[in-house]
Each structure stands twice: as C-alpha cells, then as structure tokens.
Amino acid sequence: MSDLTFTHERDASRYTLHRGDDLVSVLDYRDDGRTVALTRAYTIPTFRGHGYAAEVVERAVADIEALGDRTISPVCWYVADWFEAHPDRAGILQPRR
C-alpha cells in the first residue's frame, strides 16, 4: 500500500485515501475539540475488497492519537468493527457511560 496518499481535509471534516489520482476511500468525522466521532467510512465501489477502508481508518486513528488530546467515538459500524479487530488501539476510545 505504498502507492497510497493519505490526506486530512480539515475543511471537509474527512480523511481521504488516493491511489494515484483516484480517490479510493473516505472517512468522515465530527470533532468537538474533545472527541472525534468517526461517522462514515466509505470506499468507492470499484475499489472495494482491497483493504482501503481499513487503511484509511488505521491512518486516521494514528493521526488522532498524535494530537494527544482527543478520544474517538466509533459511530460508523465499520470503524467499530475495526476497533474490535484491533483491541490494542482501544485506549483512544471514548469511555462508555
């Protein structure tokens, strides 16, 4: 996956993943300054089945962790499943009330 470009589009509240010139996956979010709600992971249909959604989530989680001052709320079912598959990353999740 070295030919991929990961971008944080703050104005659009989303992370994107491109392969060359092609947009392959998007992760939308809402950030209230304390918690980042990851609301929708989407892969363009012609690019599905290649792990792009997992890659954009992985890179976004790393980006949010690097901020050091936010937790994540996995609103999107795909993101919630990703965290279940990566329990080592659960430390950044917003505590359940």
Secondary structure, DSSP 8 states (H G I E B T S, - for coil): -TTEEEEEEGGGTEEEEEETTEEEEEEEEEE-SSEEEEEEEEE-GGGTTSSHHHHHHHHHHHHHHHH-S-EEE--SHHHHHHHHH-GGGGGGB----
